[in-house]
């Protein structure tokens, strides 16, 4: 299952879909994505989204979801995708009874469905709202609507007739419909009885067109997620750390802790040296520099990595602060550093910090997708010189006996 590409303004949404109308708008429920399989009327299997390829089987827990039918009129094979959620009001009530409360409703749902006690799942009133038909194979006894294989809207209507509840959806025929639906979702989010909704999913209704549009390596081209803008929070910078990346030494801004939707944030990306200096690519000042003691506004609008939106110097002139202090030696290998354009560069081509960063990227899901090689493993492989170049990753089998002697490594 792929993620959705995101947009942060309705103008971008309207521009993207202007030649694809009608489209479907639906709430972007913030819960746990599950895939449910029915055969011969009965719920046979339920798995979580997992990493998008491999999920976790939760059939026992899913049977206690309060709005999921155990039996449906359809006798063929049906595979549907849904979002398991808990309302904001339920989240608060459950958290009040726990010794260690959950950070947000999404984490509570995820933890609940993984419990071995299905009674807990039932008591917490987890619900699943369908948002996509993945596969439908009718038998001779089943009758599907005429437009079933042509219209996503038709499929959702049919799903509700089978006894499921869908994520709220509407067919949008023009720009006015799109704007009106956005206002409707904003209003819904303000109610405490609502489940978590952090945006809107827009997708093409015409299923043949969806098939023709296809997908990229990361996103489907027939759908977008509109994320509501995050107002951000202001916090104080405590220090700036420097870490070696694949090509440059990048700053990490450490701040007083703040919370976004139950997630504690204490670090923010600063991109490069010029960013913390407040300079553009031409070396001209465009904003105040980022230094310990100043205040910054951090936004986390739909992104995993918090971003710095503004810099403030409260009650004093920025001249009272010292200039940005950056390392003149690499924090990893100790080699000299030089400023090159917007970046701070380590002059050592064999810096282990660079090698670690490149290897992390190489084994990541977006590249070779090699499981079992995390940060600690990479640190060990490089620090103990099992790997000195990227290509040596593929000859580790030759060092098998040595690797088996390392703590935590053995034959599965």
Helices and strands as residue ranges (DSSP letters): E 6-7, H 10-17, E 23-29, E 32-39, E 42-48, H 59-62, E 77-85, H 88-95, H 105-113, H 118-123, E 127-137, H 152-161, E 169-172, H 175-189, E 197-204, H 207-213, E 223-227, E 233-244, E 249-260, E 263-269, H 273-277, E 295-299, E 307-312, G 318-320, E 337-340, E 343-346, H 352-363, H 375-383, G 390-399, H 400-404
